[in-house]
Amino acid sequence: MATPRVFIIRHGETEWSLNGRHTGTTELPLTEHGERRIRATGKAMIGDDRLIDYVTRFVSPRKRAQRTLELLQLGCQDKMPWQEERSSEEAVRTLAKTEILEDIREWDYGDYEGLKTAEIRERRLAATGSTRWDIWKDGCPGGESPDQVSERLDKVIANIRSRFQKDAIGKPEESCPPADVLLVAHGHILRAFAMRWIGKPLRDGPSMLLEAGGVGTLSYEHHNIEEPAILLGGSFMVGDE
């Protein structure tokens, strides 16, 4: 029976992600190393005999996420929304569409944009007399609060479940359309997405990491859309022997 999945992929390494700087609205290119790693991820995990096959794709409006999606080489029939033309070098493997989704942009860091955590705590000390700062509880002055982030992510989750997955889950796989979804976005927002997927408040803080270029999987227990879960490990598809 079909159990739809949501794959989350963090954009590849940038200079700021490498140095631990909070990167929200700032546009930065991937490093050369970051591009190589994303290409390797695409070759290892995407394709007919790989973990990620036919998926509807949502991508952040930030260019580093869009470049990451390009480098994964999913084999889309159509050009990406931001491209003038499709690359003729990439074989067509899927008719699935790509959508730019504003609600999976990175957390708005406001006054903390471009700062490292240690620098933020120095500012907090000067302003409040305490170095305590937890983005999952405190949010960012001039940016977003945890409640604001939760609100926009909850809309994304509701849309995915109603639009793609509720009519497929638990049905024979051969009788339902593809229901897997791929999100390509950012470190904090995807960790927040994983928490909201399973109904946890952001103030609890995620005891999970997602490296630059990392891949995660969300799904459901017991083929039941009312039992969302984080899939810690999944088996790979294999071709016919």
N, C-alpha and C positions, 0 to 999 in steps of 0.2 A: 504494500500500500504506500501511497505517496506521503512523504513527510517533507514539506517544503523547507528550504533553508535560506538564510540570509548570510552572505559572505561579506565581511568587512575587511577592507584593505586600507591601511594607512599609506599616505603618499611617501615616496622615496625620500632619502636623506637630503636635507639642505644644510647650508652652513649654520643656520640658526638652530636647527634640530640637533645637529652634531654638537653644538656648543651649549645646548640647554636653554636657549632663549625662547621665550613665549612668542609664538608666531600666529597671530590671528589674521588681521587684514593685510599685513605686509606681503607683497608679492616677491617671492624668491625662487630662483631656478633650482632644480635638483643638482646636486654635485655629480661629477662624473662617476664616482663610486656608487652613488644612489641610483643613477640610470642603469648601470650594469647589474645591480642587484634586482631591480624591477624586471629587467629583461629575463634574468635567470628565473625569477618567480613565475613569470608568464609561461616560460618553456616547461617548467616543472609541474605546474598546477592547473593549466588551462588547456582544454581540448577534449575531443571525443573520449579519450581514454584517461582523462585526468579528473581531479576533484571537482573543478569548476567547468561546466559545459555550457548549456544554453541558459543564459541569465538575462533578465532585464537589468539595465545598469543605471544607477543614479550616481552623479558625481558632483562634488562641491564646485562652487563658482570660482574657487581659487585656482590659479594656473598650475601650481605644483601638483594638485590632485588631477587635473586634466592631463598633464604631461604623463603622470603615472599611468592613467588609463590607456593612453596611447601606447606606451611602452609594453604594456601587458599583451598587446597584439591578440585581441579577442577574435579578430576576423570578422568584423561587422560589415554588412553589405553596404550600409550607408556611411557617409562621412560623419565625423563627430560634429556636434552643433557649432563648435568654434572654428572648425576647419573650412578652408575655402574649397578644398577638394580632397577626395579619399586617396590614400596612398595606393598606387597601382601594384606595389610590391607585396602587399599583404593579401594572402588567400582568403576568400570569403568562406566563413565557417558558420555564420549565424545571421538570422534575419532580425534578431532582437534589437530593440531600440535603446538609445542612450538619452537620458534626460539630465540637464543641469538642475540641481535641487538646492535652492537657497537655504533651506532649513537644515542642511548638513554642513554648512560652513563651520569653520572652527569657532570655538568659544570666543566671544569678543572680550579681549583682555583689557580694553580701555586704557587706563593710566599705566598698566603693567606691560603693555605691548613692547616687545624687544628686550625685556629684562629677564635675568636669571632669577631663580627662586631666592638665592642668597641676597641679591640686590633688592628684591621685593621686601624681604624681611628687614633689611636695613632701613628702608623707607617706613615700614610699619613701626619700627622702634622709634624713629625720630618723630613720627606723627602721634603714636598712641602710647609709647613707653613699653610696648611689648612686641616681640618678634613673631608672635603667633599669627600664622596665616594658613588657611586651608581652603583652596579654591572650591572644594566640594561643599563647604559650609558658608564661606564668606563671599564667594564670587569675586568680582573685580570692580573697583570704583571706576566710574566712567565707562564701564563695559556691562557685562551681563551677570545677573545673579543665577544661582542654581535653579530657582523656580522658572526663570525666563528660558533657560536652556531646556529644562524638562518639558515646558509647554510646547516648544517647537518640535522636539524629538517625539513627543507623544503623538503629534499630528502625523509625522512620518510613519510611525509604527502602525497607527490605525489605518493609514492609507495602504500600506503594504499588505496588511492582513485582509482588508476588505476587497482590495482591487485584484490581488494576485493569489492569495493563499487560502482563504476560507472555503472556497468552492473546490479546492484540489485536495486538501488534507484528508487522509483516510480513504481516498478513492483509489481504485486500481490505477497504477501509473500509466498504463497504456490508454486509459480512457479520459485523461485530463490533460490540459495544456501545461507547458512548462511553468512552474511556479517559483523557481528559485530567483533570488534577487541579489545583486551585487551593489554595495556602497563603497565608493572610493572617496575618502575624506581625510580626517586629521586625528591626531592622538587623543586629545581630551574629548572631542565630540564623539568619537567612536567608542571610547570607554564609557562615556555617559549613555550612549545609545544602548550598549550592552546591559547596563544597569536598568534602564527604563524598559528594555525588552522583557526582563523578568520581573518587572514591577517594583524594583527597589528604589527608594528615595536616594537622590544624589548625596544628601548629607551623610549617608552611611559610608561614603567613600569606597571606590572600587579597589579591592585587593587583587588587581590584575594589571598587567602591563601590555602595551602594544608597541613594539619597536617600529621605527621608520621602515616602511616596506613590509610590515608584518601582516599576516592574514589570520582572521578569526572566523568562527562559524557559530551562528545562532540557529536554533530550530525549535522543535516541540517534543515533549514526551508523549508516549502512548498515542501517537497520531491524533492528538487533541489540541485544537487551537487555543483552548483555555489553559494549556499547560506549557507556556513558553519556557525554553531552557537554553543554556549555553552548552554547546557541543564541544567538550574538551578534546575529543579525538575522534576522527571519523575514518572509515576505510576508504581506500582509493578504488575507483572503477578500473576494471580490467577488460580487455577485449576478449572476444571469443577465441578459445584455444583451438 
